Structure formats: structure tokens, C-alpha cells
Amino acid sequence: MAQATALKAPLRNAPDENVDWRRVAYLLSLSRALDAMEEQRLVPEKKVLYQFSARGHDMAQILLGSRLDNPRDATCGYYRSRPLLLALGVDVADALGSSMGRAGGYSDGRDIGVVFNYPNASGASALPMCGGVGAQYTPTAGWAQAIEYYRDVIKDPAYEDALAVVLGGDGSVASNGFWAALTVATTQKLPMLFYIEDNGYGISVPSSFQTPGGNIAANLASWQGLRIINGDGTEPAEAARLIEDAVSYVRDERAPALLRLTVPRLQGHSFQDTQTYKDEDFVASEWARDPLPKLKSYLVPALLSENEWNAIEDEAQADAEAARERAEARPVADPETVMRNVFFEGDLQTVGGQWTHGYTPPASTDQPKPEGQRINMVTAIRRTLEHELEVNERVVLFGEDIGPKGGVHAVTLGLQERFGEARVFDTSLSEEGIIGRAVGMALAGLMPVPEIQFRKYAEPATEQINDCGTMRWRTNNRFAAPMVLRIPGGFFKCGDPWHSQTNEVAFIHNPGWKVAVPSNAEDAVGLLRGALRGNDPVIFFEHRAMLDHAWARRPYPGDDFVLEFGKAKHTREGSDVTIVTWGAMVQRCEEAAEGRSADVIDLRTLMPWDKAAVLESVRRTGRCLIVHEDLQTAGFGAEIAAVVADEAFTHLDAPVARLTMPDIPSPHNPVLLNWAVPSVERIRAKIDDLIGF
């Protein structure tokens, strides 16, 4: 059952000697100086475009950051978390320069300055924050689970008392991410601290709209496996004691805790927010709780003299001005550089991925060495996962039903029995939790292989998928989260709107993700192994119709077989028409092309896609037909058609043609499904039309 810490306890007569109160006073003064500088000068001068004041939240955050000293600790905050970053040791000019969008800093001007990240070799790193409320929770849970993995599986003593801390406001406790992370942390007993700063408002919406009664700590009092701590974040002695209690509990007990501290939001939600929804008496009551004068009363004269306090404030003000000068001296990044670091380009990221922990991919070959009889795609994928689990201790597999059941498609059958529950494990029914925790694990240096059971079920994880893909770019290569996200999808014996979608184009439109769509067992092995040994996040699409299709069976190509992404395969060669396709449509296009002189190109990967191979073929044949299962409007075939029209127009002897599903969800009845999905007969007819044009 949840354990509650009493709100009231006798306060000490003197400040706690275990806290560096001079540093707390300095950092609090520095934070206030930066807020004032932005609000009074830099925002009016349009040198800062997004500004979120931390006034009222600041003292408790600084006390928290001062307790995070293990280099294996990690924390993830949100847009009001700059005081925490200051406590962790971030360069003040980086903090201010990032708000100004200048070169260097958190993102080189690519992201808004309040979305922090901080690789920290001497203490806790600040994981890349996101613009979406609640998106910080599940990646932090993933880091916490990685800590336990390093302790229990890899046996690394450096992680012995490490923990993960996530910051969120009272508004974020209504988010999908909060509840997903809470479930993960408590069911898995993870060393994770939920630090909730409750200022009573989510922009203008009172906290009572986020959780009944406006107190998440009270509402979670009966949540099993969670230590609940609740108190006032503006009282120096109480805040320091409760933070120490929470951090020590998580470190010592290796279990999660939730610390809710009430704080005032002394400015608007952002600079533009005038807070007209608050009456004057309420605003006055908030200012009466300002932690800055409370800290001064607590320290002067008990620890500091008035002159010493004034000297600290003067030092902080001078340091803020010096940081502003350094920040303003920084240029804006060269606009052409924004094209860099969408994917790994050779320069290793600072944090994230197995490569930053010394992993070196084994020798590989793109030439298959066929072994034994033909196997189906299910067996090929399973065998590849099994080998990589065997040779790489950082690989972990997880998702719904992938453990004892072996997955709803039987791909992971027997892997948990062989490698144990720490490496192959089931998850709660939350795609946000699955992908979010994979992000945290990847940031910690593991190679997570999450599974989403069906393509449509990836929708609840859209935010985490997007944030993962953009991470390398938006942190300018400071952080990256390489993983392999396995997603079965497409039609099978029947269809329906929930299990049979493909919609690969949505992933291609998410910057930073590579996308593989193998059509057969051999290609599945090469692409999956390349993804598992790579340094970018990969969507690995497993077509349901091809998992056990006789055509898709191939001999196992060997444990060293790796295919390069962006290299298509000519499955048939001809001179009259180029057919571009992928996934389940490859087999149908091959059959439709029989008796005709056609180039059939299996793209194999859609991000990147082999534009050169397609253009070379089209320039030779003069005709192009694109066949895919996804919907026609805005499907990936439209992109291919546009490139062909743009770069090979003068070579065309007929219009570029597409054959796709109509713009409808996948029908359930097999008769309706077979009418909607491009058939061999329809493909053959389209080929003949083009050749005869």
C-alpha cells in the first residue's frame, strides 16, 4: 500500500547542515535574475521569443537538483525547469543563449530554448525535454528500468544507487504519459521519483479539472507500491527535508515515490499570459508564498549576514549579465546546418544508444550464405532476434504478449524461456508506455526492440514516436535514441479497420526514423540485423500476409548477413515498364509481370528509398507503375511519382501510374477485401495499359 509522510514535522532551529544553503541562495538569485532579464529586456527586445518564468517553482527545484550527483542519475523536466538545470551545473550562457535561439546551447537554435537537454558527465544528465505536456514521464521510466537492467543483468556497480527523476506540473497528471509511467514504475518496482510541482493551474485551468479535488497525492494514497510524500515547496526547511526523504527512499529501497510540492506560479503561464483569470486577492496570496523572501528569512541571520546575502545577490546579478553578454555574442547558426543530424552521419552523439557505450558491430556481409531449407518470415525474424540477443547483452525485447505466449504472431516464441524475463518481457497494455520506455532505455545505452501488435495500435504512441525521431536533430546530435520498433500490419486472410492497416507513409513523414518493409524472409533477416546493429531508430514493418506465405520463404542467409538501408532489389528485369513496389505487393507484381518485359523493383526500405535505382530503370523503360497497399491519396507512391515526373519526365513514354487501395479502411469480409487490395489481375491489366499507351 502507499505510504504517506506526515506534512507537519518540527522544523530545525538552524538550517540543515547537509544542504549547501549558500549555493541554493546563489542559484535562486541567479534564476530570478535570468527571469527578470528575459521579461523586462530580452522579450520586449524580441531577442527571446518563448519565455516561461520559474518564479515560485525555483527554490525546490534547486534543492532537488543538488541531490542528484550520481553520473548514472537522469532527470527529465518540462518548460519551467531551468532552476533544476542550473543546479545540475548547466552553463548559464548556454541556458540564456538557447532561449535566444543562438548557435550552441541545447539545440543550436533548432528548438525553443525552454526545452532543455544536458549531457552531464559529472552528475545527472537532463534527458531531452519535449514540448508536449506529459511526454517526459515514460522515457524517464525507461531510464529507470535501464538502471535496474545494468544492475541486475550486466552487473555494473556504477548503477548501484542510481535513480531517475521526472518533473511535471499539476496539469500533466491528467496525461496519458503520467499514468502509463506510473503503471510501469510500480508494477516493475523501478527507482523513479515523480516530482509534481502543483501551482494550482494548467495555464488557466484549475488543478481540480486535472484530478478530483486538485491533489494527486491524496488521490494516489491507495496506489500499491508507491511512496507518497506531500508538502509545501516554498518552506525551505520542509522542502529540503521532503526532497531528501524522497530521494533517499528511491535510492535505498529501489522503488518509486511521488513527491508533490505545492508552489505558487508568480508569473503567467508564459510571458504572454496576463493571468486575468485570477482575482487580485488570489494573486496576492501567491506572492505571500514567494520562496525567495522565505529563504532569506530562513538563512539570515542564522547562517548568513545581511551583507553576505546582498553579496550573493550581487554576484548572481553580475553573473547573469556576463552570461547575457556571452550569449548575445553568439551568432545564429548557418541556416544550411539545419539539414544535418536528422540521422547518424558519422559523428557520434554524446548520450544515447549502444555505440556510445563502446559497442562495435560485428563483421557483416551483404552476400547471403544460404543455410538449410526455406523458412518462413516468422522463423527468419525469430532466428535473427535470437542471434542478436545471444551476441549482444544490450538487446531487450518487450511488448504486449511477447513473453510466454510468444507474440500474437508467434515471432518471439521461446525467446523468454531462453533469455529470461529481464531481456524478453511483457508490458502493460499501453503503447505510450511501450515506446516511451523504449526511448529511455535507448538513451541509457540499451538496444530496445519494442513491439506494437498491429499497425493501428501505434496511434496512442504517436507523440513518443515523433519525439524519438526528432531527438538527434532537435538536440543537434547531443542525444539520440536508436531502437527497432517492430510493427506487424497489413491484410491477412481477411481485413478490418483495426488490424489490417499499413499506412507506412506516416512513419516516413516523421523525421529521424528509418523504415523497412521486407517482402521475404531473406530480406527480413538482413534489414532487421542491420537495424539492431545500427545507430538510428528504425520502424521494422512485418506484413501479416507474408509472415507465413510460401512465396516469402527463403533459406536462412547466415548470422553475418546485413542489408544496407536505401538499396532496392530488382526481382525481375525487363525493358518495357518499371514496377515499383514493396511488402506484400512484391509477390503480386512479380506474378502479374510474368510473360511481360518488366523491371520489378522491391524498394525494401522506404526511408531512405532507392531513388537512383528507380530513376535509372524508368529512364531505361520509359514507363513507371507504382503499386502499394496503402491508400492512394498522399500515399508514399505519390512521392515516388512526383520524383519520377520531376527528374525523369523527358524519358517517359506514358504517364506515371499508381495502383493502390482506394481511400477507405481495410474491409473485413474477404470478398470486399480482395476487391479493395490491388490484385494480380488488376496489376496485370495496368501493366498492359501502360505498355500499350
N, C-alpha and C positions, 0 to 999 in steps of 0.2 A: 504494500500500500504506500501511497505518497506520504512523505514525512514533512511536517511543517516546522519551520524555525520561528520562534516567537518574534513578534515585531518589536517588542519593548524589552530592552535589557539595560542594566545600569551602565551609563556611559563613564568612561575613564575620566579622571580629573585632568590627565595630561594626554597630549596626542600620542597615539600608538607609535612606539619607537621602531616598530618593524616597517613603517612606511616612511619613505623619503619625502617628508612634507615640503621641504624647500623646493624639490623638483616638481611636486604637484602644484605648488603655488606658482612656480615659473611657467609651467606648461599651461595652466589655466589662464594666466595673464597673457601668454602668447596666443592662445586660441582666441581670447576676447579681442586682442589687438588685430588679429587677422580678420575676424568677423567685422569689426568696426571699419577697418581699412577697405574691405570689399564693399560694404554697404554705403559708406559715406563718400568713397572716392572712385573705386575701380568699376563698380556697376554704373554709377552715373556717367563715368567717362567711357562706358561701353568697352572697357578692357576685360571685364568679366561678364559673361552672358547668362550663366546659371549660378545662382548663389543660394545656399541653404545655411542659415545660421545654426550653430550648435549651442547657443546660449541656453543654459539650464540643463542641458544634457552633458555638458563638458566635464565637470569635476568627476563624476562617477566613471565616465569612460576612461579618464586618465588613471584613476585608481585601478581600473580593470587592466588596462594595458601594462601597467607597472608590474603586474603579477604574471605576465606571460613572457617568460625568459628562456624557455626551452626551444632550441632551434627547430625541434620537430613539432612544436605547437603551431597551430594555424588558426586564424580568425577570419571571418567574413562579415562585413558590415553592410551599411547602406549609405545613402547620400548625406546623412548627418553624422558621419563617423570620423571626421577629421581629428578630433581630440585624441581618439584612440590611436590613430596613425602617428600623431606627434609623440605619444607615449612610447610607441614601438621604435621610434628613432628616425622617422622619415625626414629627409632633408626639407627644410622649410621652404626653400626656393622651389623645390620640386612640387610641393603642395600648392604653393601660390601660382607658380608658372603653369601648372596643369589647369588650374581654374581659369587662367588667361589663355589657354589653348596654344601655348608656345612649344617650341621644339624641346625634346627631352621630357622629363617628368614621367607621369604614369602612362602616357599614350602617344606622345609626340603630336599632340593636338588632334588626335583621331576621335577621342571620346570626351564627354563632358567632364570637367575637372573634379566634380564631386564623386565620380565613380572611380574609386581608388583601387590600386593594386600595389603590392610592395613585397618584392623578394627580399627576405631579411636573413642574412647568414648568421647573425648574432642573437636572434630571438625569433619570436613568432612572425611568420610571414602573413601578410594580408592577402588572402585569395582574391582574385578579380571579382569586384562587385558588379552588380547588374543594375540596369535602370528599372527593371520590373520589381514591384513590391513582392516580397516573399520568395524571390528566386534564389536567395542566398542560403536557404535552410538545407536543402537536400545535398548540395555539394559539400557543405560542412559536415553533414552526416557521413558522406563518403570518405572524407579525410579521416574522421574518427574511426571508421571501420578499417581503413588502411593502417592506422596506428596499431590496432589490435592484430591485424594480419602480420605486420612487421614483428610484433612482439611474439606472437604465438606460432607462426609458420616459418618465417625467415629467421627468427630468433635474434633479432637485432636489439642489443641492450640500450641503444640510444633512444628508443621509443618507450622505455620502461614507464615513465610517468608523464608522457606527453598527453595533451588534450586538444580538443577543437572547440572553439567558441564562436557562436553566431549571434550577431546583434540584430534586433528588429524592434520596430515600434509597435504600439498597441494596434494600429491598423493592420499590420502584417499577420496577426494571429488568426485572421479570418481566411488567410490564403491557403490554397492547395498545398504549397510547399511546406508551410508550417506543420500541417497535420501529417503530411507524408513523412517529414523528417522526425516528428515526434514518435510516430509508429516505428520507424526504423531504429531510432536510438534506444527506445525502451524494450522492444522485442529482442534486439541484439545486445542489449546492455553495453552501450558504447560510451566512451569517455568524452561526453559532449555537454557543453554548457549552453543553454538557451538564455540569452541575456536580453530581457524585454524592457525597453525604456518606454514607460507609459506616461505620455504627456496629455492624455485625455482626448486627443483629436487626431483623426486622419484627414489632413488638410482642414476641412470644415466640419467633418462628420464626427460626432461624439463617439467615444470608445464603446458606449452602450449599444451602438449599432454593429460593432465588430464581435462582441461577446456578451452574453447576458450579464447585466449588472456592471459591465465595464471592467471586470477584474479577472483576467485569465488565470491568475494564480489560484483564486478561490474556486474557479470552475474546474480546475485540474486537480483539486485536492484528493480525489479518489483514484487518480490515474496510477496504475500499478507500475512500480519500477522507476518512479520519477521523484527525486527530492525537490520539494517546493520551498523556495525561500522568497520572502516578500518584505519590502520595506521602503524607506524614504531615501531617494538618491540625492537629496540636497543636504542632508545632515552629514558632515564629514566623518564623524566617528562611526555612525551607524552604517553608512555606505561602505567604509573601509572594512568594517567587521563582517558585513554580509558578503562582500565580494571575496574576502579571504576565506570565509566559510564555504562559499560555493566552489571556488577554485580548488581548495584543498580537498573537498569531498570528491570532486570528479577525479582529481589526480590519485587520491588514495584508494577510493572504492572502485575505480574503473567503471563508473556508472553515470548515467545522465542526471543533470539537475536543471531546474528552471529558476532563474533569479529574476523577479520582477521588481523594478525600482520605479517609483513614481517620481517624475521630474516635470518641471514647467517648460513649456515652449515659449520662450520670452520674445521671440520674433514670429513673424508669419511663417507659414509652411515653407515658402520661398520668398525671395525679395519682393516679388510682385504681389504677394498676399497681404492685404491690409487688415485682415482679421476683423472685419466689420461684423462678423457673426458672433463675436464675443462682446459682452457688455463691459462697461468701464470697471465695474466692481470686480468682475472676474479677472480682467487683465491686471488690476491692482493686486489681487490675491496671488496671482502668478509671480509678479515681481517681488512680492514679500517673501517668496520662497527661493529667490535667487541664491544659488550655492556660493557665488563669489564672496559676498559680504559674510556669509556664514563661515566660510573657510577662514577669512581674515579674523573674525571674532574667535574662532577656534584656535588659531595659531598665535595671535597677538593678544597679550604678551607671553603666553605660555611657552612658546618656542622661539618666536621672532619678536624683535622690537619693531616699533612703528617705522623707524628708519630702514631697518632691514627689509621690511615688507615693501616700502616705497622703492628701495633699490632693486628689488626683484621685478617690480612692475616696470621700472625704467629700463632694465636690461631686456625684458621681453619686448617692450615697445621698440627699442633700438634694433633688436634682432629682427623684428617684423619688418622694419623699414629697410634694413640691409637686405633681407630676403626679397623684398619688393624690387629693389634696385637690380639685384641679380636676375630676378625673373623677367623684368621688363627688358633687360639687356639681351635676353634670348631671342633669336629670330623665330619667325614662323617656319615650320618645316617646308622643304621644297615640295610643291604640290605633286610632282611626279612620284615622290616616295610613297604616296598613299596606295600605290599598286603593289607594294611589297608586303610580304609576310601574311598573305592570305593562307598560303600553305608553307610547309617547311621548304626552305630554299638553300639549306646547307649550313647556315649559322644557327647553332643550337639555342633553343630557348633557355632562359635562366632556370625556370621551375616548370616541372610537369613532364610526364612521360618517362618511360623506362630508359631512354637514351641518356637522360641527364643523370641517371644513377649508374652509368658505366656499361649499360647493355650494348653489345655489339651483335648485329645479326649474323647468324652462321652463313657459311658459304652457300650459294644457291646457283641454280641454273634455270634457264627458260626452255631447256630441251627436256621433254618428258622421257622418263625411263620406265616404260610400262611394266607393271608387275601383276601377274596373275590374270584372272578373268575380269570381265567387265563388271563394274559395280555401279549401283545407282548413286544419285547425288546425295541422298541421306547418308549413306555409308562413307562416301568420299569426304563430306564435311565433318562427320564424326571422327573419322580417322585423322584428319588434319588437326582438329581441335585436340585430340588425344596426344598426338605427337608434340604439339607446341606446349601443352600442359606438362608433358614429360621433360622437355628440354629447357623450359623457361619457368622458373618459380614465380614469376610476377604475373603470369596469366591467371585470371579468375573468371569463371562463368557464372552468370546468375540471371534470373528471370522467374516468371510465374510457371510453376510445374516442371522446371527443368531438372529437378533432383531425382528422387526415386522413380517418378513417372517417366523421366527421360525426355520431357517436352511433348507437347501435343502433336508434334510431327515426328517424334522418336529420334531426333537428331542427337540429343545428349544422353541417350540410353546407356546406362552402365558407367558413365563418367564419374558420377558422385561416388559410387561404390568403389571405384579405383582410386580417386584422388582426394576423397574426403569432403566433408561438408564445409570446410573453410574455403575450399577452392571452387567447388561446384555447388551452388546453393539456391534454394527457392527464396522468393521475395513476397512481400505483401502485394496485394492487388492494387498497385499504384504505378502507372507508367512515369509520372513525375518523380516518384521515389526511385524507380529503377534507373532512369537516365541521370537524374540529379546526383545520385550517389556514385554512379559511374564517373561523372565529371570529377568529383572529389577524389576518388581512387586514382584516376589518371593523373591528377595534379600531384598526388603523393608519390607517383612513380610506378604504379602498377599498370598492367595492361588489361583493363576490364573488357569483358565480352558480354554485354547485356543483350538480352533477347526481348523483343516485343512480339507477342504471339501472332498478331496479324497486323497488316499494314494500317488498317483503320484505327487500331488501338494506339498508334503512336500520337494521335492528336492531343491527348492530355499532356504529353511531354514536349509539345511544340516549343515552349519557351526555353526549356533546358537544351533541346537540340539546337535551336538557334544560337543561344548564348555560348554553347560549346564550340560551334563552328566559327564564330567571330572572335573567339578569345585571343588567338595568336595575333590577329590583325589589330584588335582594339587595345591590346597591351603592347603593341609594337615589338612582338617577339619576346616579351618578358615571361609570359606564361603560355602554355599550350596543354591541351587535354586529349592526347591521342587515345582512341578506343576503337573497337569494332562493334558496331551496333547491328546485330542480326535481326532481319525482319522478313518473315515469310509473308507471301501475299499472292494476289492474282487468282484467277479462276481455278477450279479443280473439276470434279465431276458435275458440280453444279455451281451456282454463284449466289451472291446476295450482297446487299449494300454494306455489310459489316465485316465480312471475312475475305472478300474477293477483289478488293481494290488494288491497283498498282500505284498510280499517282507518283511515280518516281520524280517527276518534274519539280515537285515541291521541295524535295531534298536538294536537287541541283540548284534551285534558286536560293538556298541557304548558303551564303559564302563560307568557305572553310571546310566543307565536307566533301570527301571523295565518295563516289557512288559506283558500286559494282553490281552488275546484273548478269551473272553467268547463266549460260543456257545448258551446260552439261557438266558432268562430274569432273572431268579433267580441268576445265577452266575454273570450276569452283575451288578446287584444291590450290591452284596457282594464285588465284586472286585472294583467297582467304589467307593463305600463308603470307603473301606479300603485305596484306593489311596488318596481320598480327605482328609482323616484324618491322613495320613502318613507324613513322613519326607524325602522322596526321589522323584525325578522326575519319572513320570510314563507315558508310552505310553499306551493308552487305545484304543484298536482296536475294532471297531464296524463293524461287517461283514454286508454288504448291503443285502445279500440274507437272513440273519437271522433276520433282524430288524422287519419284519412282518410275518415271517414264522410260520405256525401253530405249527410245532414241537417245536419251540423255546419258545412258550408261557408257562408261569408258573404263579402261584399265587404270588402276591407281598409278599416277605418274611419278611417284617417288617422294621421299621425305625432303628432298632438296629443291623440289620444283616450285618456282616462283614466277608469276607473270607480272610484267610491268603494267601499271595503270596507263590508260590512254593509247593502248596498242590494239587495234581491231584485228579480226581474223577473217580472211577470205575463206568461206566454207565451200563455195563454188566459184568457178571463174568462167567468164564469158565476155562477149563484146557488144551485145545489143542493149542491155539495160543494167543499171546498178540498183540493187535492192539493199536498203539499209534497214537493219532491224536488230533486235536484242531479246533476251529472255525466251519465253515460250514461243514467240513468233518465229524464231530461227528455224525450228523444225518444219513449221508450216510453209515458210518461204522456200526452204530447200525442196520440199515436195512439190510445191507449186511451180518451181523453176525447172523441173525435170522436162527434158525434151526441148528446152529453150536455152539460148546462149546468154546466160545471166551471171553477173557478178553478185554473189550474195555475201554481204559484209555483216558479220556479227560484231557489233561495237564492243561488247563485253563490259566496258565501263562507260558511263555517261558523264562523269566528272572525274578526270578530264575525258573528252571524247576525241577519237582519232579523226580530226578534221582533214588532215593531209591524205589519209587513205581514201576517204570518201571523195574528196575533190579529184584525186588522181584517177579514180575509177570513173567518175562522172565525165571528166574531160575525155576519157577514152571511149566510153559507151554512148555519150550524148543524151542519156535518159536517166532519170532518178525516180525511184519509188521508195517511199518510207513507210514501213509497216510497224505499228506498235499497238499494244493492248490498251494503253491509257486513252483517255478521252481526246477528241481531236482538237477542240478549241484550247489553245495555249498549251497543248501537249509538247513534249520535247521534239517531236517531229517538226513542229513549226520552226524551232530554232535551226534544225538541220536544213530545212527547206530555205530559210532565209539566207543562210551561209552559202548554200549552193547557188541560189539566184544571184547573190551579191558577187561571188568570186568565180563562178563558172558559167555565167549567163551566156556568153558568146559560144560556148561549146554545146549548148543544149539544142536538141532536135525536137523536143516536146516539153510541155510544161512539167514542172516538178509536181509529183503526185504524192498524196498521202492516203493510206488506208488504215483506219483506226476503229476503236469503239465509237459509237455515237455518244453524244454528250448526255449520257444517262448513267445512273449507278448500275452495278452489275446485277442482272436479273437472276432470280433464284431458280425457276423452272429450267431444266436443261434445254428444252426446245427454245425458250426465249434467249437463254444464254448463248447457245450456238448460233442463233440469228445475229446477236449483237457483236460477238467476238469475231475478228477477221478470220474467215475460213480459208482452207486451201483453195476451194473453188473460186471464191471472190478474189483472192490474191492472184490466182492464175488468170482470171478474166482481166484484172487490172494490168497485169504484165502484157497481155496480148493487146490491150487498148493502147498502151504506150508504144509498144513496138510497131504497131500499125498506124500510129499518128501521122 
